[in-house]
Amino acid sequence: MLRQRTSLVLESIINEKNNADTIDKVDENLLNMSKPKSYSGKDNVEVQYNKQFESMCMLITQTIGVNAKQMTVFEYYTAIEQIKKQSPKRK
């Protein structure tokens, strides 16, 4: 759809053709493709992100015995990658 929109915009510029209605329809389709995330309520995106972070900190602490909250960002993500490599593959 993005390619279609780009083609329509370029065609309207090059050929001085009015594609505004078609471009608007493509824009509407693009906007409707993804569901907006909720940033309010008890189970919003920020709360989910914080829960996942706390869960990963606990896993890192249990696995390698280091307080994950005192790690640098690089150390934190390296630890996650190492844990993924060491964990058994799920089928």
C-alpha positions in Angstrom: 0.0 0.0 0.0 2.8 2.4 0.7 4.2 1.8 -2.8 0.8 2.5 -4.2 0.6 5.7 -2.2 4.0 6.8 -3.4 3.2 6.0 -7.0 0.0 8.1 -6.7 1.8 11.1 -5.2 4.6 10.9 -7.8 2.0 10.6 -10.6 0.2 13.7 -9.3 3.5 15.7 -9.2 4.8 14.5 -12.6 1.6 14.5 -14.6 -0.2 17.3 -12.6 -3.0 14.9 -12.0 -5.3 15.2 -9.0 -5.1 12.0 -7.1 -6.1 13.4 -3.7 -9.2 11.3 -3.2 -7.4 8.0 -4.0 -4.4 9.0 -1.8 -6.8 9.8 1.0 -8.4 6.3 0.6 -4.9 4.7 0.7 -4.0 6.8 3.8 -7.2 5.6 5.5 -6.4 2.0 4.7 -2.9 2.4 6.1 -4.1 3.9 9.3 -6.6 1.2 9.8 -4.0 -1.6 9.4 -2.7 -1.4 13.0 -4.7 -1.2 16.2 -3.7 1.8 18.4 -2.1 0.9 21.8 -3.8 1.9 25.0 -1.9 4.2 27.2 -4.5 4.4 29.9 -6.1 2.0 32.3 -4.7 -0.7 34.5 -3.2 -2.9 31.7 -1.8 -0.2 29.4 1.4 -0.4 27.3 3.6 1.3 29.9 2.4 -1.1 32.6 3.0 -4.1 30.4 6.5 -2.8 29.5 7.4 -2.3 33.2 6.2 -5.8 34.0 8.3 -7.3 31.3 11.3 -5.4 32.4 10.9 -6.5 36.0 10.4 -10.1 34.9 13.6 -10.0 32.8 15.5 -8.5 35.7 14.4 -11.3 37.9 15.4 -13.9 35.3 18.8 -12.3 34.8 19.4 -12.2 38.6 18.3 -15.8 39.0 20.4 -17.0 36.1 23.7 -15.2 36.4 23.5 -13.9 40.0 23.9 -10.2 39.2 21.5 -7.4 40.0 20.2 -6.5 36.6 19.0 -3.1 37.7 22.6 -2.1 38.3 23.7 -3.2 34.8 24.3 -0.9 31.9 21.9 -1.1 29.0 24.6 -3.0 27.0 25.2 -5.5 29.8 21.5 -6.0 30.3 20.8 -6.9 26.6 24.0 -9.0 26.4 22.8 -11.0 29.4 19.4 -11.5 27.8 21.1 -12.8 24.6 23.3 -15.1 26.5 20.3 -16.5 28.4 18.5 -17.1 25.1 21.5 -18.9 23.7 21.8 -21.2 26.8 18.1 -22.0 27.1 16.8 -25.2 25.4 15.1 -24.7 22.1 11.2 -24.8 22.2 9.4 -26.7 19.5 
